[in-house]
Each structure stands twice: as structure tokens, then as C-alpha cells.
Amino acid sequence: MTKLNEKGIIDLFISKLKSDNTIDEFGKDDVAIVSLKDAKTNKNNIFCPVSIILKCDMLVGNTDVPTGMKPWQIARKSIVACVSDLSAKGVKPPYLSLISLGIPRRYSKNEIKGIIIGFQIASKEFGIKIVGGDTNESNELIIDCNMLGFSNINDAANIPRRSGAKPGDLVVVSGEFGYSSSGLKILMNNAKSHGIFKKNAILSVVKPKPRQKFGITLAKYFSSSIDSSDGLAISLYELARQSKVNLLIEKIPSAKGVVDFAQNNRLDAKELVFHGGEEYEIVATIPKSKLSRMRSVARKSKLKLLVIGKVEKGDGKVFLINNNDTRKEASLLDDRGYIHLVRRSH
């Protein structure tokens, strides 16, 4: 266990289980899609084919909860992780959820009540019905969230995967990056910050906002998509690898104040933007022909839509162009991001 990080463990599972699995996309995407024929009856008592979209995510106190988070915020965050992945695929609520809890003996009744309040807040905020779960005692807080969304089979066939990007497509994101990694530096390392930037950075950590409306509204235009919770760079690489293309990033989607924060704390701003994590933005590719229509819909829906690059022929690499650079001078972006199963230093 100590020799493998989260990605290594997932790759091991995929290598051992995929050959015996009937689902071709096993382990390749944010969600799993299972089609069930004649599984849903409508109001006229006619059987309708339905697909179930499944997602699970585990929060572990030691690796996923920075200092300063309240119990209700921790519980809400455990729900956000699943909502973000479903949103990246355009899956609409209502969702059903099963939640399992490992609770340390040291937790007080009020702390447990706080966790329950967090689930209630998330349930109302994102359209989730929590239908059951399990509890047990554990050495540290563990929250395992299993979430189900639903779609008819025809709509499910159009859910964007990670493997759909084509040369000529554009790379888009739902917002700027860098707040979350800056917030972690503030909370865990006492990095210098103040004012609205400090507030926004910390809020992005303790009360993250998945881009549910963005995904639900715009996913029909995506050729590929992914949730960015593991970091922008590693998310871009996932799209590039699985689509067998290269991505050329021409504009760095840096959140306001990140560059100044980095300079004031002797940090690398690009590191904060590309290699942080848990920002829960959506990273997608779209056909260039759909950009005008997508921008119009985004404006009407008051959604932020940023074009940061383009898709080219290639073999799964991501290149970054700085201002005034030419294509030949583009640098290869490091393929790394936020990795769980590494004990954080407080």
C-alpha cells in the first residue's frame, strides 16, 4: 500500500478486472454507464429502456480534509466529488445516493450532527435523495459516497467520454484555476494572503462548487469531457491520451490574484494553476463549429466559458505555449496533479 499512490492502485485494479468485465469502458472514465433494457415503466405502463450512470468516491480524513474544515463542510465535500463527475457528463438530477460512514470513537454527538447537516445541505443543493448506507467505527473519518443518475438509453449514448476529442476541436473549461491550491497553502502552510483573494481561496477548499449547471446545460456540445478534481494538467492528459490526440494550451486559465499570491510567497503560479487539484471545474473539448452557439447558450445561462487551447493530431501529449512563443517553442506540460494516499503535513 505504501508503494502505490491512488493512480497506481486504480491501474492495478483495471489490469486485473478489465478482462473479466463486460463493460468496455471499465476504468476509463469519470462514471460507469450500465444499460438496462425494459427496466423503467412510464406513467402509461409502457416499458422504457434506461441507463444507470454510477459514480463512487471515498473521502478519508487524513488525506482529504485540511485543517479548519467543519464537519458539515467535510460531509458536503464528500458529496461534491460525485456530483462533479456526473455534471461533467451532463447527467441531470435527481440522483440517488448510498453513503457509508466510518466514524472515529472520539467524535462527539455534535460533530456527528454536523456531518448529517452537511449531507442535508448537499442533498437540497444538488438534487440528491440519500436512500441508505452503513456506519462503522474507524480510526479516522471515512465517507464513501455512491451516487446514481439516470438517463434513457438514447441520451446515454451521447454522454461525452474522455476519448472523443478530435483534431480541430477546441479545449474549453468552466472557470479559472489556482484558488484551491492557493487555499491549501494558506490553510496548511500559513502562506501570506489577505482580502478577497484569501476569502475566495479558502472558500474554494472548504466549500467547493461543482459546475453542475455548466455540465447539464452545455454537455451536449462536448466531444470529450472530464472533471478536474485531480488537477488541470492531469485532466488534460487524460483527454489527450484516451482520445489519442495532442492538446495545445494557448491561454493559462489563472484565477485573479494567483500570480500575485505566488510571487508574494515565492511559489510558481503555473504550479498552482496546473498541478493543484480538487477545483471541480469541467474540462472539455468541443467542435469548433459549435463554439458560437455554445457561447450564446452560456451567456443566456450566465455561465463562464473559457477557450484555452485546441486539439491537434498526436499521441497523447499536452503542450503549453507562453505569450509570443511559436509552436516549435511550446513546452511539454508535466503530467502530474493532485494525488491521494499521501499523508499531508499539517
CORNOR-V534781 format. One record per residue. N is the residue number from 1. PHI is phi in whole degrees, 0 to 359 (NA if undefined). NEAR is the number of other ideal C-beta (glycine too) atoms within 8 Angstrom. D_LAST is the distance of its C-alpha to the last C-alpha in Angstrom with 1 decimal. Layout:
n/phi/near/d_last
N/PHI/NEAR/D_LAST
N/PHI/NEAR/D_LAST
This chain:
n/phi/near/d_last
1/NA/4/21.8
2/287/3/19.4
3/266/3/21.8
4/238/8/21.9
5/270/9/19.6
6/302/8/20.4
7/296/7/23.3
8/297/8/24.7
9/293/10/25.0
10/298/9/26.6
11/300/8/29.1
12/295/9/30.0
13/300/9/30.8
14/299/10/32.9
15/296/7/34.8
16/272/7/35.7
17/259/10/36.5
18/300/9/37.9
19/295/5/41.3
20/259/4/41.9
21/256/7/40.8
22/273/2/43.3
23/263/8/41.1
24/300/3/41.3
25/270/9/38.1
26/307/10/36.0
27/78/8/32.4
28/260/8/33.4
29/217/7/32.2
30/293/10/29.9
31/230/13/32.3
32/249/10/35.1
33/243/12/38.5
34/238/8/41.1
35/269/9/44.7
36/238/10/46.7
37/284/6/50.4
38/53/6/52.2
39/255/7/49.2
40/228/9/49.4
41/253/6/52.4
42/273/7/53.0
43/294/3/55.0
44/267/4/58.2
45/63/5/57.4
46/255/6/57.2
47/289/7/54.8
48/237/9/52.3
49/292/12/50.1
50/224/12/46.4
51/246/14/43.2
52/256/10/40.0
53/253/16/36.8
54/248/11/33.9
55/210/14/30.2
56/225/9/27.4
57/207/10/23.6
58/247/8/21.0
59/258/15/17.7
60/240/10/15.3
61/307/11/12.6
62/291/8/10.2
63/247/10/10.8
64/240/8/12.2
65/236/10/10.7
66/285/10/8.0
67/302/6/7.4
68/104/6/10.9
69/283/10/13.2
70/275/7/16.2
71/307/12/18.0
72/293/11/20.8
73/290/11/18.6
74/297/16/17.0
75/296/16/20.6
76/298/14/22.0
77/300/15/19.6
78/296/13/20.7
79/279/17/24.2
80/304/14/23.6
81/303/13/22.8
82/286/15/26.3
83/301/15/28.1
84/297/15/26.9
85/294/14/28.4
86/295/16/31.6
87/296/16/31.9
88/299/16/31.7
89/257/14/34.8
90/76/14/36.6
91/281/13/36.7
92/273/6/37.7
93/290/8/36.8
94/282/6/37.6
95/247/15/35.2
96/251/9/35.0
97/219/14/31.9
98/248/10/31.1
99/233/13/27.7
100/250/12/26.5
101/238/12/23.9
102/251/13/22.0
103/245/12/21.1
104/294/11/19.4
105/301/5/21.8
106/289/4/19.6
107/293/8/19.9
108/277/6/22.5
109/299/5/25.5
110/295/6/24.3
111/294/9/21.0
112/293/11/23.3
113/299/9/25.6
114/298/12/22.9
115/298/15/22.3
116/297/9/26.1
117/299/11/26.4
118/299/17/23.9
119/296/13/26.3
120/297/8/29.3
121/299/10/28.0
122/295/14/27.4
123/301/11/30.7
124/287/6/32.6
125/293/7/30.8
126/245/13/31.3
127/77/6/34.4
128/242/14/33.2
129/251/8/34.9
130/276/10/32.8
131/256/6/35.5
132/163/5/33.8
133/163/8/31.1
134/208/5/30.0
135/227/7/27.6
136/202/8/26.4
137/270/6/24.1
138/215/9/21.0
139/288/3/18.0
140/219/9/15.6
141/293/13/16.7
142/227/12/18.7
143/234/14/20.9
144/250/12/23.6
145/255/15/25.7
146/246/12/29.1
147/231/15/31.1
148/236/11/34.7
149/244/13/36.6
150/225/8/40.3
151/202/12/42.8
152/287/9/46.4
153/299/11/47.0
154/296/6/48.4
155/292/9/45.4
156/297/12/43.0
157/295/6/44.9
158/260/7/43.8
159/297/14/40.1
160/293/12/38.5
161/256/11/36.9
162/282/13/34.8
163/259/9/38.0
164/259/11/40.3
165/292/13/39.8
166/232/11/43.0
167/307/7/44.0
168/100/7/44.8
169/292/14/42.2
170/255/12/39.8
171/260/15/36.0
172/232/13/34.7
173/224/15/31.4
174/270/13/30.9
175/178/11/28.8
176/273/11/26.7
177/237/18/23.4
178/120/13/20.3
179/298/13/19.1
180/297/15/16.5
181/293/13/14.8
182/292/18/15.2
183/300/14/13.8
184/295/12/10.5
185/296/12/10.5
186/291/13/11.4
187/288/11/9.0
188/258/11/5.7
189/237/7/7.5
190/55/5/10.2
191/298/10/12.8
192/285/6/16.3
193/195/12/18.2
194/199/5/20.7
195/64/6/23.5
196/294/6/24.2
197/296/13/21.9
198/301/10/18.8
199/298/8/20.2
200/295/11/21.1
201/294/15/17.8
202/292/12/15.8
203/299/9/18.7
204/295/12/18.7
205/272/14/15.2
206/275/12/15.9
207/220/8/19.6
208/294/12/20.6
209/241/7/24.3
210/292/11/26.0
211/271/14/29.2
212/297/11/31.5
213/296/8/34.5
214/302/13/34.3
215/294/17/34.5
216/298/11/37.2
217/280/10/39.3
218/246/15/39.1
219/300/14/38.4
220/296/6/42.2
221/266/10/42.2
222/287/13/39.5
223/267/11/40.6
224/206/16/37.1
225/199/16/33.7
226/201/13/30.1
227/280/14/27.1
228/262/15/24.4
229/297/12/21.2
230/270/9/20.5
231/116/14/21.0
232/296/17/24.3
233/299/14/25.2
234/293/13/24.9
235/291/14/26.8
236/299/14/29.5
237/295/13/29.9
238/299/10/30.3
239/296/16/33.1
240/296/15/34.7
241/296/8/34.6
242/287/12/35.9
243/270/14/38.5
244/58/8/39.5
245/222/13/39.5
246/253/13/37.7
247/247/16/35.9
248/248/12/36.4
249/267/14/33.9
250/257/7/35.7
251/224/8/33.6
252/278/9/29.8
253/278/12/28.7
254/274/11/26.3
255/293/13/25.2
256/302/6/26.6
257/97/9/24.5
258/294/16/22.3
259/297/8/24.3
260/296/8/24.2
261/300/16/20.4
262/298/14/20.1
263/296/9/22.7
264/292/8/21.2
265/244/10/17.8
266/55/5/19.5
267/245/11/18.4
268/265/6/20.8
269/299/13/22.0
270/296/9/23.5
271/298/11/20.2
272/295/17/18.7
273/283/16/21.9
274/268/14/22.7
275/239/16/19.7
276/277/18/17.1
277/169/12/17.7
278/57/9/18.0
279/262/14/20.5
280/58/13/23.3
281/275/12/26.0
282/251/15/29.2
283/247/16/30.4
284/213/16/34.1
285/242/16/37.3
286/222/13/40.6
287/298/10/44.2
288/303/8/45.1
289/293/4/48.1
290/263/9/46.0
291/297/10/44.0
292/300/6/46.5
293/295/8/46.7
294/296/13/43.0
295/296/9/42.4
296/297/8/45.1
297/295/12/43.6
298/297/12/40.1
299/297/8/41.7
300/297/6/43.5
301/268/8/40.5
302/58/4/38.3
303/248/12/35.9
304/279/7/34.2
305/226/11/35.5
306/243/11/34.5
307/268/9/36.4
308/243/11/34.3
309/178/11/36.5
310/216/10/39.1
311/257/16/39.8
312/231/9/41.9
313/299/5/43.5
314/172/9/41.3
315/228/5/39.4
316/97/10/35.9
317/251/10/34.4
318/233/13/32.7
319/246/12/33.8
320/241/11/32.6
321/253/11/35.2
322/274/6/34.4
323/303/3/36.9
324/72/3/40.3
325/283/8/39.5
326/260/5/42.1
327/302/7/41.7
328/292/4/42.1
329/265/7/39.3
330/298/11/36.8
331/258/8/33.7
332/284/8/32.2
333/285/12/28.9
334/297/7/26.1
335/268/7/25.9
336/202/8/22.2
337/199/13/19.7
338/281/11/16.7
339/243/10/16.5
340/281/9/15.3
341/65/9/15.0
342/239/7/12.4
343/297/5/9.3
344/280/8/6.3
345/269/4/3.8
346/261/4/0.0
